[in-house]
Amino acid sequence: MRHFHYFFRFSFLAVLFMVHQGAIAHDSPHTRKGAGPKYWIAYEQCWITNSPITEDRWQKNIDWMAQTFKAYGFDMICNDGWIEAAQTIDANGYITKYNDDWEHTFSHWSRYVQQKGMKLGVYYNPMWMTKAAYDQNVTVQGTSYKAQDIAGSISFNEPLYWVDTDKPGAKEWIQGYVQHFIDIGATYLRIDFLENYERNYGTTKYRQALAWIKEAAGDQLFLSLVMPNCYHHGETELAYGDMIRIDDDCFDGGWDFVSGRRRGEQRPIWPQYGNAFDGFIGFSDIGGRGQLILDGDFMRMNTMATDEERKFMISLMVIGGSALAIADQYDTIDGHEWVYQNEELLVLNEQGLVCKPLSNDPKDVAASSTWIGQLPNGDWIVGLFNREDTPQLRKVDFARDLGLAAGEVTRIRDLWAHTDLDSAAGGFANTLAPHSCQILRITAVGQRYEAEVASHIGGARKGSTHFGHSGIAYVDILAADDAQTLFAIEVADGGTHTLGLRYGTSTAEAAACMVTVNDGKSHRLALPASLLPGTWQHATHEIMLRPGVNYLSVASTGDRGHTFLLDFIEVDAK
């Protein structure tokens, strides 16, 4: 946030985009987008009946989704678990159908959904080997090894074996399975029961399997990592996944899944959090562009008690940057289609919004229930949530929380009421009913992007409030080689723009940072020292931006013993 400015100017040219992820974050077009996909998942029927979905019901749901939700951006169909009866295999030992009782193959259904203008997602784990493949002892594609040579000593269950990554031929099996799904037209791979593999085979083998999967998937498959332990705060998953599950399964749905189950409790292994709200709080610092998409699991609107709870659930998923996965079906939706059709809310997902709570401590109820984030055009999104069983006051302070001075706010839009609200001088407050929320879109003059709601990658982290900051947050970009803060900024006109950068150091020494725009060459920017330790400086630079969304990273120089603090950046700063 801003206080006083000092100026100097530096010019550089950059054209395309690539983030300096280092070794710890999976850089892909999927993670750069920020928010997750919108799709339908075959979970509900399988959970209710504890059996695979039938092919007839599968088709009816596809047709319903195409007619009802495709126009709203829900453009993918995915099977779910209960996969053990998929034992029909090809010559390489890879499954060809979701279930042996189905008439048609994955390839058939891939073509079918494509004809409907949608894409196919597949639920499966490339580390699995069917009993059919084991019993037939098929040859591992491209090798002389057999299926039984690479099977591990511990099985997943009776119909499914695990592949041991230490055994020769395991890499070819796993990567061949990934290519198999690409070849049948899948664009999304939901890889489940990862904690089971890590628990039985260890983290080293788990990491190796994910590395092989990532290498084989490239940019062609979106990798959804399900049931991960997320040891060391998702260190392994950050390196190899596009999306991770951050809470327990949906199961029977309802308020218990959204906010109630094991509230305030964190476990060291899967599932670390019992409910979606706590999961988003706990992992909010590793969610965002260039990091991980946080998956809150599936939505079953028919299980929620009230319309306010329904709005709360999808709003939380949107605010958290989650995939928006409909699990309701054509004959269970019970008239609640409208919840998934709020275009003012859905556009936030399409623009890659990922918000962060004002506090990562769930015991700080008011602050952890207030979420803030920015869209590429600079608009602020504020999510106010009441998880409690009684009415609660929720508020946002424009100066303290958003860095907006008096008179800078030009519009406040309620995205559920679809109305503009009266602009308040210093903030917004409302008493929310139990289990309800309010989502605001706030427009202000200029285009200023606050570092604390951007993506904090590598060693970058949200700073404390002691740096002459009057309680307003900033980002502490440590002297690690991969520490950076990544912004998405949108401009109408391509060409030369002025970038403003507000920075500081903990000493009176000169600062430096690396700036990269749109895959261009990184430039080391030498920044003058603060006049006094603990005070902010402001610098401006000429940059080249393309029309539309651009990606800009401000990174550490890697200089040891050097700490660079970033408060905000501005486009066309004066």
Secondary structure by P-SEA (a helix, b strand, c coil): ccccccbbbbbbccccccccccccccccccccccbbbbbcccccccccccccccaaaaaaaaaaaaaccccccccbbbbbcccccccccccccccccccccccccaaaaaaaaaaacbbbbbbcccccccaaaaaacccccccccccccccccccccccbbbbcccccaaaaaaaaaaaaaaaaccccccccaaaaaaaaccaaaaaaaaaaaaaaaccccccccccccccccccccccccccccccccccccccccccccccccccccccccccaaaaaaaaccccccccbbbbcccccccccccaaaaaaaaaaaaaacccccccccccccccccccccaaaaaaaaaabbbbbcccccccccccccccccccccbbbbbbbbbccccbbbbbbbcccccccccccccccccccccccccccccccccccccccbbbbbbbbccbbbbcccccccccccccccccccccbbbbbbccccccbbbbbbbbccccbbbbbbbccccccccccccccccccbbbbbbbcccccccbbbbbbbbbbbcccbbbbbbcccccccbbbbbcccccccc
